[in-house]
Amino acid sequence: MTATDVAEERGMLAPLRGRDFRYQFGAQTISTVGSTLSPVALTMGILALTGSAEMLGVVLTAYTVPLVIFVLAGGVWADRVPRRQLMVIADVVRACAQTSVGILLLVGTAPVWVIAALQFITGTATAFYYPASTGLTTSTVRPDQLQKANALLSLSMSVAGTVGPLCASLLVLTAGAGWALIIDGLSFVGSAYLMSRLSSARRENSGVERHFFRELAEGFAEVRRRTWVWSSIIAFAASNLAMATLFVVGPTVLLEHKNGILQWGVIVAVIAVGEVIGDVLALRLRPRRMLLAARMVELGQIPLLIALAVVAPMPWLLVGAVLWGIAMTYPDSLWYTALQQHLPEQAISRVASYDWMGSLMLRPVGYAVAAFIAAGDGLVYGLVGAALLVAVTRGVGVLEPATRNLRRLEVDAS
């Protein structure tokens, strides 16, 4: 191996030298860009079609509910069948459903229940896709490149999340919401094609047909017996509650002041910048104690919550926004690397599904609680309470020996 080859192997983009990971990265990037069009386009399309916020709520709920209901089943199946195959099927289903929604919006006479049913199908397919995607990376990159691979996948999501809503708004204004959703559907076609090009080799199955609920229980047992896993899931649930508080109570606080709408828009944009910074840091910084570093960085969620509670000057709010973004993405790459290194390969997706369920289930609960707070006089208390929740769960993580002492497995790059 030449000096140039060694430098490339150690570079931030080293995982992309592998054929399979290039296909995985390309598939996720394409589908993520398409998916970022959907929320804006669907919102504008349903409101234009019905003029009813209640109907919009029904459609959005129809997508969210199956995510929570079926994500555990998705984890079982992702550990039972080839993950590549499951993700291709999920992409094809989502392509058909989202394209159909786009066509119905273009026609302009679709019953809302039909669109809601199609969103239910999309949400169900996504519930099977998420756990499979977490486990797939172990078979597309070398063990020593896992953190970089996770960071690159997260970076593609962060960049897409930054530019996607703007592109969606332009598409809705120029071509219509229907076309934006059709493009979303076509992005899943592209993703399915790239995923189908991955090598089909995977772990050997035991050949023993096991009961679904037994496999589900085995996944829960993997979570329960590892303090660092279940304490991390609780910490992420707390972050979802804090996020809900931030995005409901935060703008409510600022709207009471001059230029509050503009300030909130700038804060959201700077959070996206912070997320990209966090992903770039994950490409370069490889702490030995991964979860200890993750818990410490996650404390970066607190400054923005406190700054909003005291309505700090804009420069402080922007600093808090950058730290919030970093705290959202950098620890994720460490977390996924920890799962991929320290769990049995055949259980990764089931454990990841419990992580997804904790995040997805509590987010709508957080929105409901935050809306109740915003409707009353407890705005400041809500923000401070969210900050304390983040601080307590991270403090417990730092003090808990299994979490604090979990170390990166150093793998020979050769």
N, C-alpha and C positions, 0 to 999 in steps of 0.2 A: 504494500500500500504506500503510495507516494505521500509527501507532505501535504499536497493539495487535497488528496483524498481524506487524510486524517482531519484536516481543517473542516472539510465539508461534513464529515461524520459528527464533528463536535459542534457544528453550527446550529443556529436556531431552527433552520429549515431542514435539518438532517432527516426527519421522518419522511419527508416528501421524496426522498431518494427511492423509497420502496414503492413498487408498483401498486400493491394492494392499498396502502395508505393513501396514495394519490387518488385512487378511485373513491375511497371512503371520504376523503376530504372534499373532493369535487362534488360527490353526491350530496353531502350535508350542506355545502355552501349553496348549491343550486336550490335545494328544497327550502333552506332557511330564508334565502332572499325572497322566494315565492311566498313563504308563510308570513313574512313581515308585511306583505301587501294586504293580506286577508283581513286583519282586524279593522283597519281604516275603511277598506272597500266594503266589507260586510255591514259595518255600522252605517255608512252613507247610503248603501243600497237598500237596506231594510227601512231606514227612515224615509227615503224617497218613495219607497213602495207603499208603506203603511202610514207614515207620519206618526207612528206610535212608539214611544220609548218603552212601553210595556212589552210590545211585540219584539223589540230589539232585545230586551232582557230575556225573553223566552228563548230566542235563537241562541244567544250567547250561553245561556244555562244549558241548552241542549248539547253544546260542545263540551262544556266543562264537566258535567255529571259523569259521562262514561269514562273520562280520564281517571276520575277517582275510583269508580266502580271496578274497572277492568285492568288497572295498572298492575295489580298483584298477579292476575291471570297472565298478563303479558310477561311478567318476570318468570313465571313457571315455564311458559312455552319457549321463552328465549333460552332457557337452560336445557330444554328438552329437544329442540330441533335446531338445525343450522341457523344461526342468527342472521346471516346474509339472506337466506331464503325468506325468513319472517319479515325482514325489513323491506324486501322487494315487494312482497304481497301487500304490506301496509302502504307502501308508496302507490301501488296500482289502485288500491281501494280509495285512497285519498285523492288521487288524480281524477278518478271517475266522479267522486262526490263533489269536489270543488268545481270541476268543469261544469257539472250539471247545475250547481248553484249559479254560476256565472251566466249560463244560458238562460236560466229561469229569470234572472234579474234583467237580462237584455230584452226578454219577451215582455216582462213587466206586468204579467197577470198571474203570477205564481201564488198559490195559497201559502201562507206563512208556515203552516204545519209541514208542508213538503220540504221547505228549506230547513226547518228545524230538524226534521228526520234525517236529512242529508248531513247536517252538522253533527248529529248524534253518531252517524256512521264515521265521519271524519275523526271525531273525538275517540271513538272506540279503536280505530286503526292506529291513532297516535299513541294510545295507551299501550299497545303492543310494540310500537316502534321504540319508545324511549328506553325501556330496560335492555332491549337487544343492543341498542347503540352503545350503551355503557360497557357491555361485555365484549363487543366486537373488537375493540382496539387491541386487546391482548393478542389477537391473531393476525393483526395487520402491521404491527411494528415490533422491533426487537424490545426485550424487557428494559434495556437501558435507555430507551427513547420514549417510554410511556408518558412522562410528564410533559415533554415537548409536544408529543402528539396530542395530548389532552388540551394543552395551551393553544395549539394551532386550531383545533376544532372549536374551542371557546372563542378564539379571536375571530373566526369566520362568523360566528353568531353575533358577536359584539358589533362588528362592522356592518353586518346586514341589519341589525336592529337600529343602527344609527341612520342609514340611508334609506331603508325600506319604507318607513312611514311617509317620508317626503315623496318618494317615487309613487307610492300609492295615492297620495293626495293629487299629484299631477295627473296620474292616469284617470282618476275619478273625474277630475275637472275637464280633461280633454277627450277621453274615450268612453268613460262611464265605468261604474262600479263592476258591472258584469264582466268587462274585458279584463279588469285587474284580477278577478277571481279565476277567469279562464287561464290567465298567465300563471297563477298560483297552481292550478291543476297541471299545466304543462311542465312546471318545474318538478313536480313529483314524477312525471314520466321520465324526465332527464335523470333524476336521482335513481329511479328504478333501473334504468339502463346501466348506469355506472356501477351500481351495487351488484348487478348481475355479472359484471366482468371480474369481480373478486374471485380469487382462488376458492375452490369449494372445500378444500381440506379443513377439517376441524377435529376437535377431540373425539376419541372413540367413545361410543355409547356403551353402556354396560350391557345392553341387550335385554334388560329386565324391564318390563312394562310396570310402572308404578302408578299408584292412585294419585289423582290431581291434588287432593287435599293433603295427602301425605307429603308430597313435594312442597306444597305451600307451607306446611308446618315445619319442614326441614329448613326452608329459607328463613322462617321466623326464628328457629333455633340458632341459626348462624348469626342472626342479629343479636339475640338475647345473650348468647354466651360471650360476646365481645363488648365489653364496656365502651370501648372507643367508637364502636359503630352506633349503638343506640344513643349514647350521649351526644354524638355528632348529629344524628337525626333530630333529636330534641332541639339542639342549637339551631339547626336550619329551620325548624318549624317556628322558633322564636324570631328568626330573621324575616320569615314570611309575614308574621304578624306586624313586625316593625315596618316592613316595606308597605304593607297595606295602610298603616297609620301615616307613613310619610306621604303617600300619594293621594290620600284623602284629606288628612288634616293639614298637611303642609301648604297646599294651594289655598285652603280655606283661611289659614292664618295670613298669608300674603295678600289675599284679595281685600283685606281690611285696610291696606295701605296703598299709597299712590304707586302706580306702575307695577302693581302686584302680579298682574297677568304676564307682563313681559319678564319680570324677575323669575317667575316660576318656569317659564319656557326656557330661559337661559340656564337655570339650575338643572333641568332635565337633560339639556344638551350637554352640559359639563359632566353630568353623571355618566353619559355615554362615552365621553372622552376618558374618564377615569376607568371605565371598564376595559377599554382598549389598552390603557397603560398597565392595568393589572394583568392582562393576558401577555403583554410583552415581557413584563417582569417574570411571569411564570416560565417563559422561554429561557430565561437567563439565570434565575436564582433557584438553586436546588438544595434547600435546607435538609439536613439529616433527620431532624425531628419534624416530620412533615405536619402532623396535626397540631403540635405546639405552635409552630409558625403560623398555621392557618388560624387557630383561635386568637392569636395576638393580632394578626392583620384584620380579622373580623371586627375587632374593637373600633376599627375605622368607621363603622356605621354610626357610632355615637355622636361625633362632632356635629354632623348635619342636623340630627334631631334636636340637639341642645341649641344650636345656632338658630333654628327655626322657632324654638320655644321662647327664646329671648328676643327674637326678631333682630338678629345681629346685622351689622352693615353688610352690604353685598359682597365685598371681598372675602369676608369670613364664611359667608354662605357658599361661595364658589370653592373655597378650600375644602369645606365640608363635603361638597358634592364630588370633588375629585377623590377624596378619601373613601366616600361611600362606594363609588364605582370600583375602585381598587379592591375594597373589601368584599365586593360581590363576585369578582372573577378570579383573582389570584388564588384564594383558598380552594376554589372549585377544582382547579387542576391538581392541587395537592391531595384533595379528598379522593378524586377518581383514581389517582395513582396509588394511594393507600389501599383502596378496594382491590385494584387489579393486582397489586403485589402480595397482599396478605390474606386474600380469600381463596378458597379452592376455585379453580377456573369454572367448574360446573355449577357454582352457586352465585357467581357475581351478579347475574341479571336478577335473580330473585331478591338478593339483598338490596340491589339498586332500586327495585320496585317498591320496597318499603320506604326508601328514601324519597322517591317520587311521590308516593302516596301522602307521606307526612307534609311535603311541601304543597302539593296540589289541594289537599283536603282543607288545610288551615288557611290558605290564602283567601278564599271567599268568606270564611268565618272572620278573618281579619278585616276585610272590607266592610262587613256588616257592623262589626264593633266600632271601626273607625268612623263609619257614617253616623252611628249613634252618638259618638263623642262629638263629631263635627256639628251635629244638630243642637247640641247643648252648649254649656259654658265651660267645658273641660278641655279646651284645645291644648293649653299648655300642659295640663296634667297628662293628657294622652301622649304627647311627644316625650315628656320626661319619663313616663311609665314605660314606653317602648325602649328608650335608652337604657333604663334600669334592667329591663328584661334581657336585652342583648348583653349587658355587662355581667349579669348573674350567670347566665348560661355559659359565657366564655370563661368566667372565673372558675366555675365548676370544672370545665374542660381542662384548664391549665393545672388545677390542683389534682385532678384524677390521674393516678400513675399510668394506667394503660394508655391513655390519650397522650399524656405528656411525654412518655418514653417511647412511643411507637417510632421506629426508625426506618428510614429508607433502606431498601435492600440494594446494596451495591452489586451491580451485575457487570461481568466482564464484557466490554463492548466488542471484543473480538469474536 
